[in-house]
Amino acid sequence: MSIFLMLASFLINFFFFFFFWALYLLLFNKIYLYEYELFSHVSSGGFILLLDWLGVMFFSIVLLISSLVFIYSNSYMSGDLYSVRFSSLVIMFILSMGLLVLSPNLMSLLLGWDGLGLISYALVIYYQNVRSFNAGMLTVLSNRLGDIGILLGIVALVNLGSWNFIFLDIMNFNYLLVWLLCCVVFAAMTKSAQIPFSAWLPAAMAAPTPVSSLVHSSTLVTAGVFLLIRFHDFFLHFFFSQWMLLVSLLTLLMSGVGACLEMDFKKVIALSTLSQLALMMFSLSIGLWELAYFHMLTHAIFKALLFLCAGSLIHSMGGLQDIRILGGVLSFSPSLGYGMLLSFLSLAGVPFSCGFYSKDLIIEIFLMMDKNLIYFILFFLGVFCTLIYSFRLVYMLLIKGYGGFSYYMYHEDLFMNFSIILLAMWGVFFGGMMSWLLFDYSNLIMLLFFLKLFTFSGLCLIFWMLLVFLVPLKFFVSLSLNFVYFYFVLMWYLSLISSFIFSNLYRYLGLKMFKGDMGWGEVLGGVGLSSFFLNLKFIQDMQYNLLTSQFIIILFLFSLMFLI
């Protein structure tokens, strides 16, 4: 048995343990606080774990996806020479995520938070080429900004008297709590790739596909959302809720439009992840933290399934990722095609799919709220873009035929198909089961019939506009909108701002510092001191000459004494 299958069997046992334990904690409303005292004479010197249903349930989903990723990697990484290093990095990644979701202490949470950033850098640069190195550097530097936010938040908590943030009193709102929440929101925005820190998430696609299925579904990108769920009471403050509402809507719109225009399959999935993260942040900003948590669970399932299907397709096609060429998946691989179809339908929120139960609740409760027209338009533009790129992928990959060479070889693998089928079966009933367990449905949702079918009617309107204005739209785009096309594909030029502009700035500052080092730094540093001590040689010469002169004088005086 390979190391991947051994680790998968080990993790699947832990999944069942944590999942049923989370159901017990949820149904009986219990919380366990485990503290191990490290330093008995130091305040807050203990290691604390918070075992509630929020953290334990999410960690069980991480373990499920990780076990299936290891089964998948048994074939995908079979020819890799460093399989032990790869599996060790993934295990450390899982442990870092577990430490993050089970920590009520911002100091111990920093260990998991920092571990996610460092190990993700090691996984992104795993293939060790120029593209991987650039993507890894962008990823780790963006995550380092979030580490600064956590460190500054620890400073605020120290002034509040404890590192534990679960005992904070929201009613005693002072400037230290405002400072703490500003730091936490800043850290969550960097880790969950909200505007203006969105460029690193598509760049992290340079990692191996099993890593991408784990990183972009349930671990690294959702760490910021989970941190804000722990601080959900603070969003009762008007300023933070409005700020996060605006940022999440802009991120939702940017990622949705970019995914509608992108041709790279893995980059489309990365942008769809960004749009779903923006939807979670949006539901947090309007006070729906339970729905944000629920959507985070369902998104972890169907996005991991989508990544595994995409990796299997790209791996079998020899690395081809252009959706204009890929197609006809249902004809040559029905299991892979239906797995992709289930994930696409969940991404779009089609009724009774895995993503429908959480996404539909967020949309309907938002329609019942009293928000202004600008927020309403931005939100539904982002939702319509999600529908468009989801059905665009359905057409390009499942309905349309293969657009490449007339002869090609497609090879299916047993372990890849097993992990895909198992995760698809779990995704079929997971959404409905968790919606029954998490919500009591005692509060009815009262909407007009038009608002109830608003999303579907908007999709029909978009299709009608595309059919009617297809020829003028093509002419208009080809004539003068190349700038607009690249503006949306490049994520409002955030990738250029995050890479080229800042890299040139750092290079310019480095050259200036180098000139300073070679100038005054050399004069006042090692070279200057060396020259100074070399110039002190004349003192030694003077001392030697002085001693010689004194010796000659003494000899002369002794000679005079003997003569007398």
C-alpha positions in Angstrom: 0.0 0.0 0.0 1.3 3.4 -1.0 1.8 6.3 1.5 -1.1 8.1 -0.1 -3.6 5.3 0.6 -2.3 4.8 4.1 -2.8 8.5 4.9 -6.2 8.5 3.2 -7.4 5.6 5.4 -6.0 7.3 8.5 -7.8 10.6 7.7 -11.1 9.0 6.8 -11.4 7.4 10.2 -10.8 10.8 11.9 -13.4 12.3 9.6 -16.1 10.0 10.9 -15.1 10.6 14.5 -15.1 14.4 14.1 -18.2 14.5 12.0 -20.4 12.5 14.4 -18.9 14.4 17.3 -19.9 17.7 15.6 -23.4 16.4 15.2 -23.5 15.5 18.9 -22.3 19.0 19.8 -24.8 20.6 17.5 -27.9 18.6 18.5 -27.2 18.9 22.3 -25.8 22.4 22.2 -22.5 21.6 24.0 -19.1 23.2 23.9 -15.9 21.8 25.3 -12.9 24.0 26.3 -9.7 22.1 26.6 -6.7 23.9 28.2 -3.2 22.6 28.7 -1.1 24.8 30.9 2.4 25.3 29.6 3.7 28.0 32.0 2.2 27.9 35.4 3.6 31.2 36.6 2.7 33.2 33.5 -0.7 34.7 32.7 -2.3 33.2 29.6 0.5 30.7 29.3 -1.8 27.8 28.4 -2.7 26.1 25.2 -6.5 26.2 24.6 -8.7 24.4 22.2 -12.4 25.3 21.7 -14.3 22.3 20.7 -17.7 23.6 19.4 -19.8 22.4 16.5 -18.5 25.3 14.3 -14.9 24.3 14.4 -15.3 20.5 14.7 -17.8 20.3 11.8 -15.6 22.4 9.5 -12.5 20.4 10.5 -14.3 17.1 9.7 -15.1 18.4 6.2 -11.4 19.3 5.8 -10.5 15.8 6.8 -12.9 14.3 4.3 -11.6 16.4 1.4 -8.0 15.7 2.4 -8.6 11.9 2.5 -10.1 12.0 -1.0 -7.3 14.2 -2.2 -4.8 11.6 -1.0 -6.7 8.8 -2.9 -6.6 11.1 -5.9 -2.9 11.8 -5.5 -2.1 8.1 -5.5 -2.5 8.3 -9.3 -1.9 11.9 -10.0 1.4 12.0 -8.2 2.4 8.4 -8.9 5.5 9.4 -11.0 6.7 12.0 -8.6 10.1 11.4 -6.9 9.2 13.4 -3.8 5.9 11.9 -2.7 7.0 11.7 0.9 7.7 15.5 0.9 4.4 16.2 -0.8 2.4 14.1 1.7 4.3 15.6 4.6 3.5 19.2 3.4 -0.2 18.3 3.0 -0.4 16.8 6.5 1.2 19.9 8.0 -1.3 22.0 6.0 -4.2 20.0 7.5 -2.8 20.3 11.1 -2.4 24.1 10.6 -6.0 24.4 9.5 -7.1 22.3 12.5 -5.2 24.6 14.8 -6.8 27.6 13.2 -10.4 26.5 13.4 -10.1 25.1 17.0 -8.3 28.0 18.6 -10.1 30.6 20.7 -6.8 32.2 21.4 -5.3 34.6 18.9 -1.7 33.6 19.8 -2.3 29.9 19.1 -4.4 30.9 16.1 -1.4 32.8 14.7 0.5 29.5 14.6 -2.1 27.9 12.4 -2.5 31.1 10.4 1.2 31.4 9.7 1.5 27.7 9.1 -1.1 27.9 6.3 0.8 30.8 4.6 4.3 29.2 4.8 3.2 25.7 3.8 1.1 27.1 0.9 4.2 28.8 -0.3 6.1 25.5 -0.3 3.2 23.8 -2.1 2.8 26.5 -4.8 6.5 26.3 -5.7 6.5 22.5 -5.6 7.2 22.2 -9.4 10.2 24.6 -9.0 9.9 26.5 -12.3 9.8 30.3 -12.9 6.1 30.5 -13.0 5.7 28.6 -9.7 8.4 30.8 -8.0 6.6 34.0 -9.1 3.2 32.7 -8.0 4.6 31.5 -4.7 6.3 34.8 -3.9 3.0 36.7 -4.7 1.1 34.2 -2.5 3.4 34.4 0.5 3.8 38.2 0.4 0.0 38.7 0.3 -0.4 36.3 3.2 2.3 38.1 5.2 0.2 41.2 5.2 -2.5 39.2 6.9 0.1 38.0 9.5 0.8 41.7 10.3 -2.9 42.2 11.0 -3.0 39.2 13.4 0.1 40.4 15.2 -1.3 43.9 15.7 -4.6 42.3 16.9 -2.6 40.4 19.5 -1.2 43.7 20.7 -4.8 45.0 21.2 -5.8 41.8 23.0 -2.8 42.1 25.4 -4.0 45.6 26.3 -7.4 44.2 26.9 -6.0 41.7 29.4 -6.1 38.3 27.6 -5.2 36.6 24.4 -8.6 34.8 24.3 -11.0 36.6 22.0 -14.1 34.5 22.9 -14.6 36.2 26.2 -14.7 39.8 24.8 -17.7 41.9 25.7 -19.2 43.4 22.5 -21.3 45.8 24.6 -18.2 47.4 26.0 -17.1 48.9 22.7 -14.0 51.0 23.0 -11.1 52.1 20.8 -9.1 48.9 21.5 -11.9 46.7 20.2 -12.2 48.9 17.2 -8.4 48.5 16.6 -8.7 44.7 17.1 -11.6 44.4 14.6 -9.7 46.6 12.0 -6.7 44.2 12.3 -8.9 41.1 12.0 -10.8 42.4 9.0 -7.6 43.4 7.3 -6.1 39.9 7.9 -9.3 38.2 6.7 -9.3 40.3 3.5 -5.8 39.3 2.6 -6.3 35.5 3.3 -9.7 35.4 1.5 -8.4 37.5 -1.4 -10.8 40.4 -1.3 -10.1 43.6 -3.2 -7.4 44.8 -3.4 -5.6 41.5 -2.4 -7.2 39.3 -5.1 -4.3 38.7 -7.4 -2.6 35.9 -5.4 -5.5 33.5 -5.7 -5.4 32.8 -9.5 -1.6 32.8 -9.3 -1.7 30.0 -6.7 -3.0 27.7 -9.5 0.7 26.9 -10.2 0.4 24.3 -7.4 -0.4 20.7 -8.2 -4.1 20.1 -8.8 -4.7 18.0 -5.6 -3.2 20.9 -3.6 -5.5 23.4 -5.5 -8.5 21.3 -4.7 -7.6 21.5 -1.0 -6.3 25.1 -0.8 -9.1 26.6 -2.9 -12.0 24.7 -1.4 -11.8 24.3 2.4 -8.5 25.5 3.8 -6.4 28.6 2.9 -9.0 30.8 1.2 -11.7 30.1 3.8 -9.5 30.8 6.8 -10.3 34.5 6.6 -14.1 33.8 6.4 -13.9 31.5 9.4 -12.0 34.1 11.4 -14.7 36.6 10.7 -17.3 34.1 11.7 -15.6 33.8 15.1 -15.9 37.6 15.3 -19.4 37.8 13.9 -20.8 39.8 16.9 -18.6 42.8 16.0 -20.4 43.2 12.7 -23.3 44.7 14.6 -21.3 47.9 14.3 -22.5 49.9 11.3 -19.1 51.0 10.0 -17.6 47.6 9.6 -20.7 46.0 8.1 -21.0 48.7 5.4 -17.3 48.5 4.6 -17.3 44.8 4.2 -20.5 45.0 2.2 -19.0 47.3 -0.4 -15.7 45.4 -0.6 -17.5 42.0 -1.0 -19.8 43.3 -3.7 -17.0 44.8 -5.8 -15.0 41.5 -5.4 -18.1 39.5 -6.5 -18.6 41.7 -9.6 -14.9 41.7 -10.5 -14.5 37.9 -10.2 -17.8 37.1 -11.9 -17.1 39.3 -15.0 -13.5 38.0 -15.2 -14.7 34.4 -15.1 -17.2 35.0 -17.9 -14.3 36.2 -20.2 -11.5 33.9 -19.2 -10.5 30.9 -21.4 -8.2 29.1 -19.0 -10.1 26.3 -17.2 -8.2 26.4 -13.9 -8.3 30.2 -13.8 -12.1 30.2 -14.4 -12.4 27.9 -11.3 -10.1 30.2 -9.3 -12.2 33.2 -10.2 -15.4 31.3 -9.3 -13.8 30.5 -5.9 -13.2 34.3 -5.5 -16.8 35.1 -6.3 -18.0 32.5 -3.8 -15.7 33.9 -1.1 -17.2 37.4 -1.8 -20.7 35.9 -1.4 -19.7 34.6 2.0 -18.2 38.0 3.0 -21.4 39.6 1.8 -23.6 37.4 3.9 -21.4 38.1 6.9 -21.6 41.8 6.4 -25.4 41.7 6.5 -25.4 39.7 9.7 -26.1 36.2 8.2 -23.1 34.4 9.7 -24.9 31.1 9.9 -25.6 31.2 6.2 -22.0 32.2 5.5 -20.8 29.2 7.5 -23.3 26.9 5.7 -22.2 28.2 2.3 -18.6 27.7 3.3 -19.4 24.0 4.0 -21.3 23.4 0.8 -18.7 25.3 -1.3 -15.9 23.2 0.1 -17.7 20.0 -1.2 -18.6 21.1 -4.7 -15.5 23.1 -5.3 -13.2 20.2 -4.3 -15.2 18.0 -6.6 -14.8 20.6 -9.5 -11.1 20.8 -8.9 -10.7 17.0 -8.9 -12.7 16.7 -12.1 -10.7 19.5 -13.7 -7.4 17.9 -12.7 -8.4 14.5 -14.0 -9.4 16.1 -17.4 -6.3 18.2 -17.7 -4.0 15.4 -16.6 -5.6 13.0 -19.2 -5.4 15.7 -22.0 -1.7 16.2 -21.5 -1.9 19.5 -19.7 -4.4 21.2 -22.0 -6.5 23.9 -20.2 -8.2 25.9 -22.9 -11.9 25.5 -22.7 -12.3 26.4 -26.4 -10.6 23.1 -27.2 -11.7 20.9 -24.3 -15.2 19.5 -24.8 -17.2 16.4 -25.2 -16.4 15.1 -21.7 -19.7 13.2 -21.3 -19.1 11.2 -24.5 -15.7 9.7 -23.5 -15.9 9.8 -19.7 -19.5 9.7 -18.3 -18.4 9.5 -14.6 -16.1 12.6 -15.0 -18.8 14.5 -17.0 -21.6 13.9 -14.5 -19.3 14.9 -11.7 -18.5 18.1 -13.4 -22.2 18.7 -14.2 -23.1 18.3 -10.5 -20.4 20.8 -9.5 -21.4 23.3 -12.2 -25.1 23.1 -11.1 -24.1 23.6 -7.5 -22.0 26.5 -8.4 -24.9 28.1 -10.2 -27.3 27.3 -7.4 -29.7 25.2 -9.4 -32.6 23.9 -7.2 -31.8 20.8 -5.1 -28.1 20.9 -5.8 -25.6 21.1 -3.0 -25.0 24.9 -3.4 -28.7 25.7 -3.8 -29.6 25.4 -0.1 -27.2 28.0 1.1 -27.1 30.3 -1.9 -30.8 30.6 -2.3 -31.3 31.4 1.4 -28.7 34.2 1.2 -30.4 35.7 -1.9 -34.0 35.5 -0.5 -33.1 37.0 2.9 -31.2 39.8 1.2 -34.3 40.5 -0.9 -36.3 40.9 2.4 -33.9 43.5 3.7 -34.0 47.2 3.3 -30.9 48.0 1.2 -30.3 50.7 -1.4 -30.6 50.3 -5.1 -26.8 50.4 -5.8 -26.1 47.4 -3.5 -29.1 45.6 -5.1 -27.8 46.1 -8.6 -24.2 45.1 -7.8 -25.3 42.0 -6.0 -27.5 40.7 -8.7 -25.0 41.5 -11.4 -22.5 39.3 -9.6 -25.1 36.5 -9.1 -26.0 36.7 -12.9 -22.3 36.5 -13.8 -22.1 33.3 -11.6 -25.0 31.8 -13.6 -23.4 32.9 -16.9 -20.0 31.4 -16.4 -21.4 28.2 -14.9 -23.6 27.5 -17.9 -20.8 28.6 -20.1 -18.7 25.8 -18.7 -21.5 23.4 -19.1 -21.8 24.3 -22.8 -18.0 24.4 -23.5 -17.1 21.2 -21.7 -20.1 19.0 -21.7 -22.4 19.9 -24.6 -19.9 21.1 -27.2 -17.7 18.5 -28.9 -13.9 18.2 -28.6 -12.2 21.0 -30.5 -8.7 19.7 -30.7 -7.0 17.0 -32.8 -9.1 14.4 -34.5 -7.0 11.7 -32.7 -6.2 11.7 -29.1 -5.8 9.2 -26.2 -7.9 9.6 -23.0 -7.0 7.4 -20.1 -9.2 7.0 -17.0 -7.8 6.0 -13.6 -9.6 4.0 -10.9 -8.4 6.0 -8.0 -9.2 9.3 -9.6 -12.7 8.2 -10.5 -13.3 6.7 -7.1 -12.5 10.0 -5.3 -14.7 11.9 -7.8 -17.6 9.5 -7.5 -17.4 9.4 -3.7 -17.3 13.2 -3.3 -20.2 13.5 -5.9 -22.3 11.1 -3.9 -21.6 13.0 -0.7 -22.4 16.3 -2.4 -25.8 15.1 -3.5 -27.3 14.8 -0.1 -25.0 17.0 2.0 -26.7 20.3 1.2 -30.2 19.1 2.2 -29.0 17.2 5.2 -27.1 20.2 6.7 -29.9 22.6 6.0 -32.2 20.4 8.0 -29.7 20.2 10.9 -28.6 23.8 11.0 -31.9 25.7 10.6 -35.3 25.3 12.1 -37.3 27.1 9.4 -39.6 28.6 12.0 -39.2 32.0 10.3 -41.0 32.1 7.0 -39.6 34.0 4.0 -42.3 36.2 2.4 -41.5 37.3 -1.1 -43.4 38.3 -4.2 -43.5 35.8 -7.0 -41.4 38.0 -9.3 -38.7 38.3 -6.6 -38.8 34.6 -6.0 -38.0 33.9 -9.6 -35.8 37.0 -10.0 -32.5 35.1 -10.6 -34.1 32.8 -13.2 -35.8 35.7 -15.0 -32.6 37.6 -15.1 -30.8 34.7 -16.6 -33.5 34.4 -19.3 -33.2 38.1 -20.0 -29.4 37.8 -20.4 -29.8 34.9 -22.8 -32.3 36.8 -24.9 -30.0 39.9 -25.1 -27.1 37.7 -26.2 -29.2 36.1 -28.9 -30.7 39.4 -30.2 -27.5 41.5 -30.0 -24.9 38.8 -30.8 -23.7 40.2 -34.1 -23.5 43.9 -32.9 -21.8 42.8 -29.7 -19.1 40.9 -31.6 -18.5 43.8 -33.9 -18.5 46.3 -30.9 -16.0 44.2 -29.0 -13.7 43.6 -31.9 -13.8 47.2 -32.9 -12.8 49.2 -29.8 -13.3 47.2 -26.6 -10.0 45.4 -26.4 -9.0 47.6 -23.5 -12.2 46.8 -21.6 -11.7 43.1 -22.3 -8.2 43.0 -20.8 -9.4 45.3 -18.0 -11.9 42.6 -16.8 -9.7 39.6 -17.6 -6.8 41.0 -15.7 -9.1 41.5 -12.6 -9.2 45.3 -12.9 -5.4 45.2 -13.4 -4.9 44.0 -9.8 -2.5 41.3 -11.0 -0.3 44.0 -12.7 -0.5 46.3 -9.7 0.4 43.4 -7.3 3.3 42.2 -9.4 4.9 44.6 -11.9 4.3 47.9 -10.2 5.3 46.8 -6.7 8.2 44.7 -8.0 9.6 47.6 -9.9 9.1 49.8 -6.9 11.0 47.3 -4.7 13.7 47.0 -7.3 14.1 50.8 -7.5 14.3 51.1 -3.7 16.7 48.2 -3.6 19.0 50.0 -6.1 18.8 53.1 -4.0 19.7 51.2 -0.9 22.5 49.5 -2.8 23.9 52.8 -3.8 23.6 54.0 -0.2 25.4 50.8 0.9 28.2 51.4 -1.6 28.4 55.1 -0.7 28.0 56.3 2.9 27.4 52.8 4.0 30.9 51.8 2.8 32.5 54.9 4.3 30.9 54.4 7.7 30.9 50.6 7.4 33.5 47.9 6.9 35.6 49.5 4.2 35.8 52.8 6.1 36.8 51.2 9.3 39.4 49.1 7.5 40.9 52.2 6.0 40.8 54.0 9.3 42.7 51.2 11.1 45.2 51.0 8.2 45.8 54.7 8.6 46.5 54.2 12.3 49.7 52.4 11.2 51.7 55.6 11.5 51.0 55.6 15.2 52.6 52.1 15.5 55.5 53.4 13.5 55.9 56.4 15.8 55.7 54.1 18.8 58.3 51.8 17.3 60.6 54.8 16.5 60.0 56.2 19.9 61.0 53.0 21.6 64.1 52.7 19.4 65.1 56.3 20.2 64.6 55.7 24.0 66.7 52.5 23.8 69.5 54.3 22.0 69.5 57.2 24.5 69.6 54.7 27.4 72.6 52.9 25.8 74.3 56.3 25.3 73.8 57.2 28.9 75.1 53.9 30.1 78.2 54.3 27.9 78.8 57.7 29.4 78.6 56.3 32.9 81.2 53.7 32.2 83.5 56.3 30.6 83.3 58.6 33.6 
